Amino acid sequence: MQINSPAFKENARIALHDVNLQKALGNLKAGFPTKRAAAVARMPEFEQLRDEGTALKNHILENLDIYLEQFEENVVKNGGHVHWCRTSKDACKTILDICKEVDAKTVTKGKSMVSEEINLNDYLEKNGVEPIETDLGEYILQLRGDHPSHIIAPAIHLNLEDVSDIFHEKHHRPKSSDPAVLMQEAREMLRQKFASADVGITGANFFVAETGSTIIVTNEGNGDLTQTLPKTHIVVTSIEKVVPTLEDMTLFLRLLARSATGQEFTVYNTLSTGPRRAGDQDGPENFHVVLVDNGRSEMVGSEFQEMLRCIRCSACMNHCPVYGAVGGHSYGWVYPGPMGSVLTPKMIGIENAGLLPNASTFCGKCESVCPVRIPLPKLMRHWREDEFSRHLSPKAVRWGLGGWAFFAKRPALYRILSSSSNLFLRLAAGKKGRIKKLPLASGWTNWRDMPAPSGKTFMQQYKSGKKD
Ligand code: SF4
């Protein structure tokens, strides 16, 4: 996927005027947050589960090397192979080499954000292997030459008419506005692909050190067909998704389903433990796990370590007012919303993604719903500080912050400035009590009136003993 994060502002402006997108985002806001809230309300121990999940993830990250090596040992014992890949390029090359070994012409793919991260589809296509997405949302996007805008609902930016149009164009069948008809159509188109693919590639929501197993969760069952029908199964996943035991995995599955879609449990939870054994009725003959680092090991022990707790549930973006207004494509790369605003600068550089951590109101909603309590606003603030200290922020921001710092360090001056600004704003607002236009604040006043300050400054009230 091309990096388009430096164009965040322009992308957001276009998104705000895109009627279709706004309609689709309206559905998102009405859907996932309500379902999550209901699922949480049905589970009195949810907060305790979050604490346990957070502590367990911290423990895993402190012992990451041990669990990864244990996982590798068990995969090998089960007859599989583990490939360690430091960069996207290493991972793509490793996957292509495996495909070439079995002379693969087509691969079916289950949904995997890591494969988006390493740009796998483009790489395979350029090297003569056709990738076929089998998750319904991903399949629709592939037909459109489009990319995911959400980590669990990749085609959330589309409406039913968009799907009907692209199916009509590519499948040469009559248009339909019935989701069941469209789904059946996709099923028929994919059936043959499942049966004839040489290799199946899936991601892994988690992988288990004690058994050498990987697990995918889906609501469609497409991942099961992807991993069991072809002769070779390749799992591509990132290193932080390891969990020590099967029991630990179930803790995260409970948190994941409720936080993501408001389900008690995802419909299909499918474990893969090595290739087919003697007596097994189905399953691949070859089992490979490609472990992608891509900057994650550098995050261990750094101020961004907490981000590695992420279980990719998407609750933060489902509740984020910025994501809800501009959608995932505005973020310009694979991971959108608050989690993307922390992760993306690490992967593509703060010089390319500096606008993302700045596109936050710091309302804190993301942190309040994150099942593993990642302090997303704090981590975004780290990026802002980093951007500032490396002189990457725009001049206007630097001057503004410099000016503010000058006054903030001189309390007497600060008090004079704040009380005179208070007076100026009240005079500018006049009897209406609202300001229509304000120099240097057009980003606010172009869209809404600014309310005038209600009275005295905080310091004046504090001194006079008022707390309101
Ligand atoms: S940061 Fe938290 S809320 Fe966001 S996707 Fe990751 S686990 Fe879910």
Boltz pocket constraint, residues with backbone or C-beta under 6 A from the ligand:
constraints:
  - pocket:
      binder: B
      contacts: [[A, 259], [A, 309], [A, 310], [A, 311], [A, 312], [A, 313], [A, 314], [A, 315], [A, 316], [A, 317], [A, 339], [A, 366], [A, 369], [A, 370], [A, 371], [A, 372], [A, 373], [A, 374]]
      max_distance: 6.0
